[in-house]
Each structure stands twice: as C-alpha cells, then as structure tokens.
Amino acid sequence: MGKEFGNLHKIYGIVTFRISPHEQKPFAGLISHSIPNIIRRFKDSVLRVVPPFVITYLIIDVAEKEHHRLSRKNPKDFENDV
C-alpha cells in the first residue's frame, strides 16, 4: 500500500499542526526559568524537611553519648584491686 505506520488511515475534518523537532528550542529558558524555580522550591520545602532531620540527629547524638557513658566501667569500683 506504500503508507508508513501512523499514516495508515485518513481522518477528514480534523486539522493538526505540528512543529518540527528541529525548530524547537530544547534548552529555551533553562537558565532564566529553571534556576529561580529551583531556588523557590528549595525555600518552600526547607522548613518542612530540615527540622525533622535536625531533631532526629540531636536525639541520636544524645542517645549515643548516654549509651557510651552507661557502658563504661566505674573506676572507683576497682580502686582496691591488686
């Protein structure tokens, strides 16, 4: 039949417009739009993400220090050993 895949049928009454992939600008607005968008997203989410991490770090740090303190032997218990 000589038709390519995608052009096997003809639809009447529908007009489609397309831009050639060679005419599009794939990196249009990369610097002017994406960098401010990254900064805005970071500022919006930093107050939601950082406090739980800081609190968790502080709790783990205190727990590890307390565990280390409790696991040490008391030197006064062994003063009279020969």
Biopython code that builds the backbone (N, CA, C, O; Angstrom):
import numpy as np
from Bio.PDB.StructureBuilder import StructureBuilder

atoms = [
    (1, "MET", "N", (0.833, -1.196, 0.000)),
    (1, "MET", "CA", (0.000, 0.000, 0.000)),
    (1, "MET", "C", (0.871, 1.249, 0.000)),
    (1, "MET", "O", (0.403, 2.319, -0.390)),
    (2, "GLY", "N", (2.114, 1.140, 0.424)),
    (2, "GLY", "CA", (3.026, 2.262, 0.318)),
    (2, "GLY", "C", (2.859, 3.330, 1.381)),
    (2, "GLY", "O", (3.427, 4.413, 1.245)),
    (3, "LYS", "N", (2.084, 3.059, 2.457)),
    (3, "LYS", "CA", (1.901, 4.058, 3.511)),
    (3, "LYS", "C", (2.749, 3.682, 4.715)),
    (3, "LYS", "O", (2.960, 2.505, 5.007)),
    (4, "GLU", "N", (3.227, 4.704, 5.401)),
    (4, "GLU", "CA", (4.027, 4.474, 6.590)),
    (4, "GLU", "C", (3.112, 4.231, 7.785)),
    (4, "GLU", "O", (1.935, 4.589, 7.776)),
    (5, "PHE", "N", (3.686, 3.615, 8.808)),
    (5, "PHE", "CA", (2.923, 3.393, 10.025)),
    (5, "PHE", "C", (2.584, 4.741, 10.644)),
    (5, "PHE", "O", (3.455, 5.603, 10.759)),
    (6, "GLY", "N", (1.364, 4.930, 11.035)),
    (6, "GLY", "CA", (0.883, 6.208, 11.547)),
    (6, "GLY", "C", (0.104, 6.978, 10.510)),
    (6, "GLY", "O", (-0.645, 7.894, 10.849)),
    (7, "ASN", "N", (0.268, 6.622, 9.248)),
    (7, "ASN", "CA", (-0.480, 7.251, 8.163)),
    (7, "ASN", "C", (-1.313, 6.211, 7.424)),
    (7, "ASN", "O", (-1.551, 6.335, 6.222)),
    (8, "LEU", "N", (-1.755, 5.186, 8.149)),
    (8, "LEU", "CA", (-2.483, 4.106, 7.503)),
    (8, "LEU", "C", (-3.934, 4.468, 7.234)),
    (8, "LEU", "O", (-4.580, 3.812, 6.417)),
    (9, "HIS", "N", (-4.456, 5.465, 7.877)),
    (9, "HIS", "CA", (-5.847, 5.858, 7.659)),
    (9, "HIS", "C", (-5.908, 7.367, 7.493)),
    (9, "HIS", "O", (-4.978, 8.082, 7.868)),
    (10, "LYS", "N", (-6.999, 7.841, 6.933)),
    (10, "LYS", "CA", (-7.164, 9.271, 6.709)),
    (10, "LYS", "C", (-8.408, 9.722, 7.455)),
    (10, "LYS", "O", (-9.485, 9.153, 7.283)),
    (11, "ILE", "N", (-8.253, 10.755, 8.287)),
    (11, "ILE", "CA", (-9.373, 11.289, 9.051)),
    (11, "ILE", "C", (-9.728, 12.635, 8.428)),
    (11, "ILE", "O", (-8.869, 13.502, 8.267)),
    (12, "TYR", "N", (-11.006, 12.798, 8.080)),
    (12, "TYR", "CA", (-11.461, 14.036, 7.455)),
    (12, "TYR", "C", (-12.032, 14.981, 8.501)),
    (12, "TYR", "O", (-12.687, 14.538, 9.445)),
    (13, "GLY", "N", (-11.794, 16.269, 8.345)),
    (13, "GLY", "CA", (-12.390, 17.269, 9.210)),
    (13, "GLY", "C", (-11.553, 17.622, 10.422)),
    (13, "GLY", "O", (-11.956, 18.486, 11.200)),
    (14, "ILE", "N", (-10.413, 16.996, 10.614)),
    (14, "ILE", "CA", (-9.539, 17.299, 11.744)),
    (14, "ILE", "C", (-8.227, 17.844, 11.189)),
    (14, "ILE", "O", (-7.567, 17.206, 10.368)),
    (15, "VAL", "N", (-7.871, 19.015, 11.647)),
    (15, "VAL", "CA", (-6.630, 19.643, 11.201)),
    (15, "VAL", "C", (-5.642, 19.598, 12.358)),
    (15, "VAL", "O", (-5.976, 19.993, 13.476)),
    (16, "THR", "N", (-4.455, 19.129, 12.105)),
    (16, "THR", "CA", (-3.420, 19.090, 13.134)),
    (16, "THR", "C", (-2.245, 19.943, 12.681)),
    (16, "THR", "O", (-1.889, 19.966, 11.503)),
    (17, "PHE", "N", (-1.662, 20.630, 13.623)),
    (17, "PHE", "CA", (-0.490, 21.451, 13.365)),
    (17, "PHE", "C", (0.645, 20.931, 14.234)),
    (17, "PHE", "O", (0.443, 20.624, 15.409)),
    (18, "ARG", "N", (1.809, 20.833, 13.673)),
    (18, "ARG", "CA", (2.959, 20.343, 14.416)),
    (18, "ARG", "C", (4.161, 21.238, 14.140)),
    (18, "ARG", "O", (4.281, 21.864, 13.087)),
    (19, "ILE", "N", (5.040, 21.267, 15.132)),
    (19, "ILE", "CA", (6.304, 21.962, 14.960)),
    (19, "ILE", "C", (7.370, 20.904, 14.719)),
    (19, "ILE", "O", (7.395, 19.865, 15.379)),
    (20, "SER", "N", (8.220, 21.176, 13.794)),
    (20, "SER", "CA", (9.302, 20.253, 13.521)),
    (20, "SER", "C", (10.217, 20.159, 14.742)),
    (20, "SER", "O", (10.474, 21.177, 15.386)),
    (21, "PRO", "N", (10.714, 18.965, 15.078)),
    (21, "PRO", "CA", (11.634, 18.854, 16.212)),
    (21, "PRO", "C", (12.900, 19.693, 16.027)),
    (21, "PRO", "O", (13.560, 20.051, 17.002)),
    (22, "HIS", "N", (13.231, 19.999, 14.788)),
    (22, "HIS", "CA", (14.428, 20.794, 14.529)),
    (22, "HIS", "C", (14.173, 22.283, 14.770)),
    (22, "HIS", "O", (15.121, 23.055, 14.911)),
    (23, "GLU", "N", (12.915, 22.690, 14.818)),
    (23, "GLU", "CA", (12.592, 24.099, 15.039)),
    (23, "GLU", "C", (12.363, 24.406, 16.513)),
    (23, "GLU", "O", (12.303, 25.577, 16.886)),
    (24, "GLN", "N", (12.233, 23.399, 17.354)),
    (24, "GLN", "CA", (12.020, 23.632, 18.775)),
    (24, "GLN", "C", (13.334, 23.968, 19.442)),
    (24, "GLN", "O", (14.404, 23.585, 18.969)),
    (25, "LYS", "N", (13.243, 24.688, 20.544)),
    (25, "LYS", "CA", (14.434, 25.017, 21.318)),
    (25, "LYS", "C", (14.404, 24.179, 22.595)),
    (25, "LYS", "O", (13.677, 24.520, 23.527)),
    (26, "PRO", "N", (15.167, 23.105, 22.659)),
    (26, "PRO", "CA", (15.083, 22.208, 23.814)),
    (26, "PRO", "C", (15.581, 22.835, 25.114)),
    (26, "PRO", "O", (15.147, 22.433, 26.194)),
    (27, "PHE", "N", (16.481, 23.807, 25.030)),
    (27, "PHE", "CA", (17.027, 24.429, 26.237)),
    (27, "PHE", "C", (16.553, 25.858, 26.399)),
    (27, "PHE", "O", (17.221, 26.664, 27.046)),
    (28, "ALA", "N", (15.410, 26.181, 25.821)),
    (28, "ALA", "CA", (14.876, 27.536, 25.944)),
    (28, "ALA", "C", (14.474, 27.804, 27.389)),
    (28, "ALA", "O", (13.722, 27.027, 27.977)),
    (29, "GLY", "N", (14.962, 28.880, 27.957)),
    (29, "GLY", "CA", (14.609, 29.252, 29.323)),
    (29, "GLY", "C", (15.267, 28.410, 30.388)),
    (29, "GLY", "O", (14.818, 28.413, 31.534)),
    (30, "LEU", "N", (16.323, 27.687, 30.045)),
    (30, "LEU", "CA", (16.965, 26.808, 31.021)),
    (30, "LEU", "C", (17.524, 27.608, 32.191)),
    (30, "LEU", "O", (17.298, 27.256, 33.349)),
    (31, "ILE", "N", (18.242, 28.669, 31.901)),
    (31, "ILE", "CA", (18.844, 29.464, 32.966)),
    (31, "ILE", "C", (17.832, 30.423, 33.569)),
    (31, "ILE", "O", (17.770, 30.571, 34.790)),
    (32, "SER", "N", (17.048, 31.068, 32.738)),
    (32, "SER", "CA", (16.159, 32.118, 33.241)),
    (32, "SER", "C", (14.954, 31.576, 34.004)),
    (32, "SER", "O", (14.393, 32.289, 34.835)),
    (33, "HIS", "N", (14.541, 30.336, 33.746)),
    (33, "HIS", "CA", (13.370, 29.792, 34.429)),
    (33, "HIS", "C", (13.709, 28.693, 35.436)),
    (33, "HIS", "O", (13.090, 28.617, 36.498)),
    (34, "SER", "N", (14.680, 27.848, 35.116)),
    (34, "SER", "CA", (14.917, 26.701, 35.986)),
    (34, "SER", "C", (15.651, 27.069, 37.270)),
    (34, "SER", "O", (15.327, 26.533, 38.329)),
    (35, "ILE", "N", (16.621, 27.960, 37.206)),
    (35, "ILE", "CA", (17.367, 28.330, 38.410)),
    (35, "ILE", "C", (16.459, 29.018, 39.431)),
    (35, "ILE", "O", (16.478, 28.633, 40.600)),
    (36, "PRO", "N", (15.665, 30.021, 39.040)),
    (36, "PRO", "CA", (14.739, 30.593, 40.025)),
    (36, "PRO", "C", (13.713, 29.577, 40.546)),
    (36, "PRO", "O", (13.300, 29.646, 41.703)),
    (37, "ASN", "N", (13.308, 28.642, 39.694)),
    (37, "ASN", "CA", (12.354, 27.618, 40.119)),
    (37, "ASN", "C", (12.991, 26.697, 41.157)),
    (37, "ASN", "O", (12.333, 26.314, 42.124)),
    (38, "ILE", "N", (14.257, 26.339, 40.971)),
    (38, "ILE", "CA", (14.957, 25.505, 41.949)),
    (38, "ILE", "C", (15.075, 26.229, 43.276)),
    (38, "ILE", "O", (14.854, 25.634, 44.331)),
    (39, "ILE", "N", (15.420, 27.506, 43.234)),
    (39, "ILE", "CA", (15.543, 28.301, 44.465)),
    (39, "ILE", "C", (14.195, 28.405, 45.172)),
    (39, "ILE", "O", (14.125, 28.272, 46.394)),
    (40, "ARG", "N", (13.136, 28.638, 44.421)),
    (40, "ARG", "CA", (11.803, 28.750, 45.020)),
    (40, "ARG", "C", (11.377, 27.431, 45.653)),
    (40, "ARG", "O", (10.845, 27.427, 46.763)),
    (41, "ARG", "N", (11.600, 26.320, 44.973)),
    (41, "ARG", "CA", (11.229, 25.016, 45.525)),
    (41, "ARG", "C", (12.039, 24.692, 46.773)),
    (41, "ARG", "O", (11.507, 24.127, 47.729)),
    (42, "PHE", "N", (13.330, 25.049, 46.771)),
    (42, "PHE", "CA", (14.163, 24.814, 47.941)),
    (42, "PHE", "C", (13.657, 25.617, 49.134)),
    (42, "PHE", "O", (13.558, 25.089, 50.242)),
    (43, "LYS", "N", (13.338, 26.888, 48.914)),
    (43, "LYS", "CA", (12.845, 27.727, 50.004)),
    (43, "LYS", "C", (11.492, 27.238, 50.520)),
    (43, "LYS", "O", (11.220, 27.336, 51.716)),
    (44, "ASP", "N", (10.655, 26.721, 49.648)),
    (44, "ASP", "CA", (9.344, 26.221, 50.069)),
    (44, "ASP", "C", (9.438, 24.940, 50.881)),
    (44, "ASP", "O", (8.612, 24.709, 51.765)),
    (45, "SER", "N", (10.431, 24.103, 50.596)),
    (45, "SER", "CA", (10.476, 22.797, 51.249)),
    (45, "SER", "C", (11.495, 22.698, 52.375)),
    (45, "SER", "O", (11.482, 21.718, 53.120)),
    (46, "VAL", "N", (12.375, 23.676, 52.521)),
    (46, "VAL", "CA", (13.440, 23.550, 53.515)),
    (46, "VAL", "C", (12.870, 23.527, 54.939)),
    (46, "VAL", "O", (13.398, 22.810, 55.789)),
    (47, "LEU", "N", (11.828, 24.275, 55.216)),
    (47, "LEU", "CA", (11.258, 24.295, 56.559)),
    (47, "LEU", "C", (10.451, 23.038, 56.868)),
    (47, "LEU", "O", (10.148, 22.765, 58.030)),
    (48, "ARG", "N", (10.108, 22.284, 55.850)),
    (48, "ARG", "CA", (9.407, 21.027, 56.062)),
    (48, "ARG", "C", (10.371, 19.858, 56.221)),
    (48, "ARG", "O", (10.034, 18.863, 56.864)),
    (49, "VAL", "N", (11.555, 19.964, 55.649)),
    (49, "VAL", "CA", (12.480, 18.836, 55.612)),
    (49, "VAL", "C", (13.558, 18.930, 56.687)),
    (49, "VAL", "O", (13.859, 17.928, 57.336)),
    (50, "VAL", "N", (14.143, 20.099, 56.891)),
    (50, "VAL", "CA", (15.300, 20.229, 57.771)),
    (50, "VAL", "C", (14.975, 19.990, 59.250)),
    (50, "VAL", "O", (15.726, 19.256, 59.892)),
    (51, "PRO", "N", (13.910, 20.556, 59.840)),
    (51, "PRO", "CA", (13.679, 20.340, 61.269)),
    (51, "PRO", "C", (13.580, 18.872, 61.698)),
    (51, "PRO", "O", (14.168, 18.524, 62.722)),
    (52, "PRO", "N", (12.878, 17.997, 60.983)),
    (52, "PRO", "CA", (12.874, 16.597, 61.416)),
    (52, "PRO", "C", (14.266, 15.961, 61.382)),
    (52, "PRO", "O", (14.596, 15.156, 62.252)),
    (53, "PHE", "N", (15.080, 16.314, 60.389)),
    (53, "PHE", "CA", (16.437, 15.769, 60.335)),
    (53, "PHE", "C", (17.279, 16.278, 61.493)),
    (53, "PHE", "O", (18.030, 15.507, 62.092)),
    (54, "VAL", "N", (17.170, 17.556, 61.819)),
    (54, "VAL", "CA", (17.946, 18.122, 62.924)),
    (54, "VAL", "C", (17.517, 17.499, 64.249)),
    (54, "VAL", "O", (18.364, 17.127, 65.062)),
    (55, "ILE", "N", (16.221, 17.383, 64.470)),
    (55, "ILE", "CA", (15.713, 16.793, 65.712)),
    (55, "ILE", "C", (16.157, 15.335, 65.832)),
    (55, "ILE", "O", (16.581, 14.898, 66.902)),
    (56, "THR", "N", (16.061, 14.589, 64.739)),
    (56, "THR", "CA", (16.485, 13.193, 64.749)),
    (56, "THR", "C", (17.978, 13.079, 65.037)),
    (56, "THR", "O", (18.397, 12.220, 65.814)),
    (57, "TYR", "N", (18.781, 13.939, 64.416)),
    (57, "TYR", "CA", (20.227, 13.915, 64.669)),
    (57, "TYR", "C", (20.524, 14.198, 66.135)),
    (57, "TYR", "O", (21.357, 13.522, 66.738)),
    (58, "LEU", "N", (19.853, 15.191, 66.717)),
    (58, "LEU", "CA", (20.099, 15.528, 68.117)),
    (58, "LEU", "C", (19.699, 14.385, 69.049)),
    (58, "LEU", "O", (20.410, 14.091, 70.010)),
    (59, "ILE", "N", (18.571, 13.743, 68.774)),
    (59, "ILE", "CA", (18.130, 12.616, 69.604)),
    (59, "ILE", "C", (19.130, 11.461, 69.522)),
    (59, "ILE", "O", (19.481, 10.870, 70.543)),
    (60, "ILE", "N", (19.589, 11.138, 68.312)),
    (60, "ILE", "CA", (20.539, 10.039, 68.142)),
    (60, "ILE", "C", (21.863, 10.376, 68.815)),
    (60, "ILE", "O", (22.478, 9.507, 69.434)),
    (61, "ASP", "N", (22.311, 11.626, 68.703)),
    (61, "ASP", "CA", (23.571, 12.033, 69.321)),
    (61, "ASP", "C", (23.501, 11.910, 70.846)),
    (61, "ASP", "O", (24.427, 11.393, 71.471)),
    (62, "VAL", "N", (22.417, 12.378, 71.435)),
    (62, "VAL", "CA", (22.253, 12.273, 72.892)),
    (62, "VAL", "C", (22.171, 10.810, 73.314)),
    (62, "VAL", "O", (22.759, 10.426, 74.325)),
    (63, "ALA", "N", (21.456, 9.998, 72.558)),
    (63, "ALA", "CA", (21.325, 8.576, 72.906)),
    (63, "ALA", "C", (22.674, 7.859, 72.823)),
    (63, "ALA", "O", (22.985, 7.038, 73.685)),
    (64, "GLU", "N", (23.477, 8.156, 71.803)),
    (64, "GLU", "CA", (24.787, 7.515, 71.683)),
    (64, "GLU", "C", (25.717, 7.941, 72.806)),
    (64, "GLU", "O", (26.454, 7.110, 73.338)),
    (65, "LYS", "N", (25.703, 9.218, 73.181)),
    (65, "LYS", "CA", (26.539, 9.688, 74.289)),
    (65, "LYS", "C", (26.112, 9.039, 75.610)),
    (65, "LYS", "O", (26.964, 8.644, 76.406)),
    (66, "GLU", "N", (24.836, 8.927, 75.842)),
    (66, "GLU", "CA", (24.333, 8.307, 77.069)),
    (66, "GLU", "C", (24.679, 6.817, 77.089)),
    (66, "GLU", "O", (25.052, 6.283, 78.134)),
    (67, "HIS", "N", (24.560, 6.154, 75.960)),
    (67, "HIS", "CA", (24.919, 4.735, 75.885)),
    (67, "HIS", "C", (26.405, 4.545, 76.179)),
    (67, "HIS", "O", (26.785, 3.627, 76.906)),
    (68, "HIS", "N", (27.238, 5.407, 75.617)),
    (68, "HIS", "CA", (28.675, 5.308, 75.875)),
    (68, "HIS", "C", (28.978, 5.554, 77.355)),
    (68, "HIS", "O", (29.816, 4.867, 77.940)),
    (69, "ARG", "N", (28.304, 6.521, 77.952)),
    (69, "ARG", "CA", (28.513, 6.818, 79.367)),
    (69, "ARG", "C", (28.086, 5.650, 80.246)),
    (69, "ARG", "O", (28.771, 5.320, 81.214)),
    (70, "LEU", "N", (26.954, 5.020, 79.916)),
    (70, "LEU", "CA", (26.460, 3.913, 80.728)),
    (70, "LEU", "C", (27.256, 2.622, 80.531)),
    (70, "LEU", "O", (27.278, 1.763, 81.412)),
    (71, "SER", "N", (27.903, 2.487, 79.383)),
    (71, "SER", "CA", (28.630, 1.236, 79.136)),
    (71, "SER", "C", (30.046, 1.254, 79.708)),
    (71, "SER", "O", (30.719, 0.223, 79.708)),
    (72, "ARG", "N", (30.509, 2.401, 80.195)),
    (72, "ARG", "CA", (31.836, 2.472, 80.809)),
    (72, "ARG", "C", (31.792, 1.925, 82.233)),
    (72, "ARG", "O", (30.780, 2.016, 82.928)),
    (73, "LYS", "N", (32.900, 1.365, 82.632)),
    (73, "LYS", "CA", (33.005, 0.866, 84.000)),
    (73, "LYS", "C", (33.343, 2.023, 84.931)),
    (73, "LYS", "O", (33.994, 2.989, 84.532)),
    (74, "ASN", "N", (32.891, 1.910, 86.173)),
    (74, "ASN", "CA", (33.187, 2.924, 87.174)),
    (74, "ASN", "C", (34.575, 2.643, 87.755)),
    (74, "ASN", "O", (34.780, 1.583, 88.346)),
    (75, "PRO", "N", (35.547, 3.575, 87.599)),
    (75, "PRO", "CA", (36.913, 3.310, 88.086)),
    (75, "PRO", "C", (36.960, 3.165, 89.609)),
    (75, "PRO", "O", (37.852, 2.484, 90.115)),
    (76, "LYS", "N", (36.052, 3.767, 90.349)),
    (76, "LYS", "CA", (36.070, 3.682, 91.809)),
    (76, "LYS", "C", (35.757, 2.262, 92.287)),
    (76, "LYS", "O", (36.134, 1.898, 93.401)),
    (77, "ASP", "N", (35.077, 1.455, 91.472)),
    (77, "ASP", "CA", (34.772, 0.080, 91.864)),
    (77, "ASP", "C", (36.018, -0.795, 91.875)),
    (77, "ASP", "O", (36.017, -1.856, 92.500)),
    (78, "PHE", "N", (37.080, -0.373, 91.197)),
    (78, "PHE", "CA", (38.267, -1.208, 91.037)),
    (78, "PHE", "C", (39.517, -0.584, 91.687)),
    (78, "PHE", "O", (40.636, -0.946, 91.325)),
    (79, "GLU", "N", (39.342, 0.344, 92.636)),
    (79, "GLU", "CA", (40.490, 1.001, 93.255)),
    (79, "GLU", "C", (41.301, 0.047, 94.117)),
    (79, "GLU", "O", (42.525, 0.172, 94.154)),
    (80, "ASN", "N", (40.691, -0.881, 94.796)),
    (80, "ASN", "CA", (41.402, -1.754, 95.737)),
    (80, "ASN", "C", (41.878, -3.053, 95.107)),
    (80, "ASN", "O", (42.441, -3.896, 95.806)),
    (81, "ASP", "N", (41.672, -3.240, 93.817)),
    (81, "ASP", "CA", (42.143, -4.469, 93.147)),
    (81, "ASP", "C", (43.644, -4.429, 92.993)),
    (81, "ASP", "O", (44.242, -3.381, 92.750)),
    (82, "VAL", "N", (44.233, -5.592, 93.141)),
    (82, "VAL", "CA", (45.688, -5.688, 93.033)),
    (82, "VAL", "C", (46.067, -6.204, 91.670)),
    (82, "VAL", "O", (47.252, -6.358, 91.376)),
]
sb = StructureBuilder()
sb.init_structure("model")
sb.init_model(0)
sb.init_chain("A")
sb.init_seg("    ")
for serial, (resi, resn, name, xyz) in enumerate(atoms, 1):
    if name == "N":
        sb.init_residue(resn, " ", resi, " ")
    sb.init_atom(name, np.array(xyz, "f"), 0.0, 1.0, " ", f" {name:<3s}", serial, name[0])
structure = sb.get_structure()
